């Protein structure tokens, strides 16, 4: 039986088709195409293409498959589909930032104001800056809110002399705004052209992004060049769910609003090293096995929900390095276990999403 958290995450993953900034650095390797027979002429049905060969077995000659999947097999297949969808969504979220950006290009969200809304929640205002973009290039702003599709927000943007993103005015309005490309593997879907910034802004007015978010909720934005061949993305978390100990840090980022899928991010750990993280909910512990990159950073996905439970609290704890003894251990001993032991706690499920 598929757990509640998987079902919740799958229902969201089904409609979340995040934009994939398909710049040259992110070009996917094309799939291997099947090659036809020499000479370019396929053999006729029932023939192998070789003189004197026996007729090949045709699909219609095969007996019907009497095997029907059992309910347990159907559940296993469904669960695998759910896991694949969730991991694909988590992978896109984890890459949204420098990894998704064209080399040499970057964007940043600069918080300029925090104010209370009438309901007591906090309204955050950001300006956006960029570096490395070709001079004079017009840009399109892309936003990817939590539990929603990414969208082209406005076009006709430029960078001023200090790198601040602003409305480019009438000249930039003449440039056609690019459509947001689909994520690799996603079904093509027409994306409407983003409105030009001059419909709501004055020329040379800086772009403002205003949001209200929950603890652990990422704010994601990107700038795409007018040729759609370059761009950069950024993620910032205004209210982190994070703990640090002895120079090691663990942080929880919401993957969906009810936290039935989260990303666990860590920094300050040994480089290129497999680690052990314990994810404990209601006394039950699952072990996560992420591996750090050359900078000692890790990103892994966690599905904290428990079968039959509508909500709960989960704690993720760093529990040391994974040791795999081998013949090479004496030549290349693993790094010593760090003395740090950060642990981060978060709520998930119904009622857990609360704006700050």
Secondary structure, 3 states (H helix, E strand, C coil): CCCHHHHHHHHHHCCCCCCCCCCHHHCCCCCCCCCCCCCCCCCCCCCCCCCCCCCCCCHHHCCCCCCCCCHHHHHHHHHHHHHHHHHHHHHHHHHCCHHHCCCCCEEEEEEEEEEECCCCCEEEEEEEEEECCCCCCCEEEEECCCCCCCEEEEEEEEECCCCEEEECCHHHHCCCCCCCCCCCCCCCCCCCCCCEHHHCCCCCCECEEEECCECCCCEEEEEEECCCCCEEEEEECCCCEEEEECCEEEEEEECCCCCCCEEEEEECCCCCCEEEEEEEECCEEEEECCECCCCCCEEEEECCCCCCCCEEEEEEEEEEECCCCCCCCCCCCCCCCCCCCCEEEEEEECCCCCEC
